Amino acid sequence: MKRYHCAVELAVDVIGGKWKPVILAQLKEGVHRYGELRRRMPGVSEKMLTQHLRELEADGLVLRESREGRVPHVEYRLSEEGERLRPVLQALYDWGARRAADRGIAFEPLPIH
């Protein structure tokens, strides 16, 4: 078992990196299909999105649910453990929005499909 010296070290090990927090923030807004996540995150490759979704699922933060129907699809949502990250994700969003406003940084609008 990996040893940690600080709770932040453990948290960053699980949710750190460029894309995991963004995936979690998208799922904080609700259930999304894979294609929806790809459109909402135009900078991530399919390989990285798939890999990170699998890792977040393995870590118990994301639930993957296959839906049967006329058009079968897969949906992703935060697990109960992932829901506990909601205030943390909101705090990161608020901090980023304040920093962007203070520095005159504009966000690019998402592509519409």
C-alpha contacts under 8 A as a table, 3 or more apart, distances in Angstrom:
res1	aa1	res2	aa2	distance
4	Y	7	A	7.32
4	Y	9	E	6.48
4	Y	10	L	6.26
5	H	9	E	7.06
6	C	9	E	5.23
6	C	10	L	6.77
7	A	10	L	5.17
7	A	11	A	6.28
8	V	11	A	4.97
8	V	12	V	6.03
9	E	12	V	5.31
9	E	13	D	6.11
10	L	13	D	5.04
10	L	14	V	6.42
11	A	14	V	5.29
11	A	15	I	6.10
11	A	16	G	7.34
12	V	15	I	5.23
12	V	16	G	4.34
12	V	17	G	7.81
13	D	16	G	5.61
14	V	56	L	7.90
14	V	59	D	7.33
15	I	20	K	5.60
15	I	21	P	6.01
15	I	56	L	7.85
16	G	19	W	7.94
16	G	20	K	6.27
16	G	21	P	6.66
17	G	20	K	6.10
17	G	21	P	7.31
18	K	21	P	7.01
18	K	22	V	7.40
19	W	22	V	5.11
19	W	23	I	6.09
19	W	44	V	7.39
19	W	49	L	7.70
19	W	52	H	7.48
20	K	23	I	5.09
20	K	24	L	6.17
20	K	52	H	6.31
20	K	53	L	7.98
20	K	56	L	7.64
21	P	24	L	5.05
21	P	25	A	6.03
21	P	89	L	7.50
22	V	25	A	4.97
22	V	26	Q	6.18
23	I	26	Q	5.16
23	I	27	L	6.27
23	I	37	L	7.55
23	I	53	L	7.85
24	L	27	L	5.05
24	L	28	K	6.02
24	L	78	L	7.37
24	L	82	G	7.77
24	L	89	L	7.63
25	A	28	K	4.94
25	A	29	E	6.84
25	A	89	L	6.00
25	A	90	Q	7.95
26	Q	29	E	5.49
26	Q	30	G	7.20
26	Q	37	L	7.35
26	Q	40	R	7.80
27	L	30	G	5.07
27	L	31	V	5.96
27	L	32	H	6.68
27	L	76	Y	7.29
27	L	77	R	5.64
27	L	78	L	6.04
28	K	77	R	7.86
28	K	78	L	6.79
28	K	83	E	7.45
28	K	86	R	6.44
28	K	89	L	7.89
30	G	77	R	6.64
31	V	75	E	6.47
31	V	76	Y	5.65
31	V	77	R	4.79
31	V	78	L	7.81
32	H	36	E	5.90
32	H	37	L	6.37
32	H	75	E	5.54
32	H	76	Y	5.42
32	H	77	R	6.76
33	R	36	E	5.25
33	R	37	L	6.46
33	R	73	H	7.27
33	R	74	V	5.80
33	R	75	E	4.45
33	R	76	Y	6.08
34	Y	37	L	5.20
34	Y	38	R	6.36
34	Y	74	V	6.76
34	Y	75	E	6.75
34	Y	76	Y	7.33
35	G	38	R	5.00
35	G	39	R	6.30
36	E	39	R	5.17
36	E	40	R	6.17
37	L	40	R	5.04
37	L	41	M	6.06
38	R	41	M	5.12
38	R	42	P	6.02
38	R	44	V	7.28
38	R	46	E	7.44
38	R	49	L	7.66
39	R	42	P	5.57
39	R	110	L	7.46
39	R	111	P	6.99
40	R	110	L	6.33
40	R	111	P	7.85
41	M	44	V	5.90
42	P	45	S	7.94
42	P	110	L	7.84
44	V	48	M	6.40
44	V	49	L	6.31
45	S	48	M	5.26
45	S	49	L	6.18
46	E	49	L	5.17
46	E	50	T	6.05
47	K	50	T	5.29
47	K	51	Q	6.08
48	M	51	Q	5.02
48	M	52	H	5.98
49	L	52	H	5.26
49	L	53	L	6.01
50	T	53	L	5.20
50	T	54	R	6.20
51	Q	54	R	5.22
51	Q	55	E	6.25
52	H	55	E	4.95
52	H	56	L	6.00
53	L	56	L	5.13
53	L	57	E	6.05
53	L	62	V	7.35
54	R	57	E	5.03
54	R	58	A	6.07
55	E	58	A	4.97
55	E	59	D	6.10
56	L	59	D	5.03
56	L	60	G	6.30
56	L	61	L	5.37
56	L	62	V	5.53
57	E	60	G	5.08
57	E	61	L	5.73
57	E	62	V	4.57
57	E	63	L	5.87
57	E	64	R	7.11
58	A	61	L	7.70
59	D	62	V	7.82
60	G	63	L	7.42
60	G	79	S	6.74
60	G	81	E	6.61
60	G	82	G	7.29
61	L	78	L	5.94
61	L	79	S	5.21
61	L	80	E	7.37
61	L	81	E	5.46
61	L	82	G	4.13
61	L	83	E	7.81
62	V	76	Y	6.67
62	V	77	R	5.67
62	V	78	L	4.54
62	V	79	S	4.99
62	V	82	G	6.28
63	L	76	Y	5.63
63	L	77	R	5.33
63	L	78	L	5.98
63	L	79	S	5.47
64	R	74	V	6.76
64	R	75	E	5.84
64	R	76	Y	4.76
64	R	77	R	6.84
65	E	74	V	5.54
65	E	75	E	5.21
65	E	76	Y	6.39
66	S	72	P	7.36
66	S	73	H	5.93
66	S	74	V	4.39
66	S	75	E	6.41
67	R	72	P	5.52
67	R	73	H	5.27
67	R	74	V	5.80
67	R	75	E	7.30
68	E	71	V	7.01
68	E	72	P	4.55
68	E	73	H	6.77
69	G	72	P	5.19
78	L	81	E	7.56
78	L	82	G	4.90
78	L	83	E	5.77
79	S	82	G	4.81
79	S	83	E	6.06
80	E	83	E	5.04
80	E	84	R	6.74
81	E	84	R	5.36
81	E	85	L	7.38
82	G	85	L	5.41
82	G	86	R	7.36
83	E	86	R	5.34
84	R	87	P	7.24
85	L	88	V	5.18
85	L	89	L	6.05
86	R	89	L	5.19
86	R	90	Q	6.16
87	P	90	Q	5.02
87	P	91	A	6.07
88	V	91	A	5.07
88	V	92	L	6.27
89	L	92	L	5.11
89	L	93	Y	6.18
90	Q	93	Y	4.99
90	Q	94	D	6.09
91	A	94	D	5.10
91	A	95	W	6.07
92	L	95	W	5.15
92	L	96	G	6.08
93	Y	96	G	5.14
93	Y	97	A	6.07
94	D	97	A	5.11
94	D	98	R	6.15
95	W	98	R	5.20
95	W	99	R	6.13
96	G	99	R	5.06
96	G	100	A	6.03
97	A	100	A	5.09
97	A	101	A	6.17
98	R	101	A	5.12
98	R	102	D	6.08
99	R	102	D	5.06
99	R	103	R	6.13
100	A	103	R	5.24
100	A	104	G	5.76
100	A	105	I	4.59
100	A	106	A	6.81
101	A	104	G	5.14
101	A	105	I	6.24
101	A	106	A	7.87
102	D	105	I	7.85
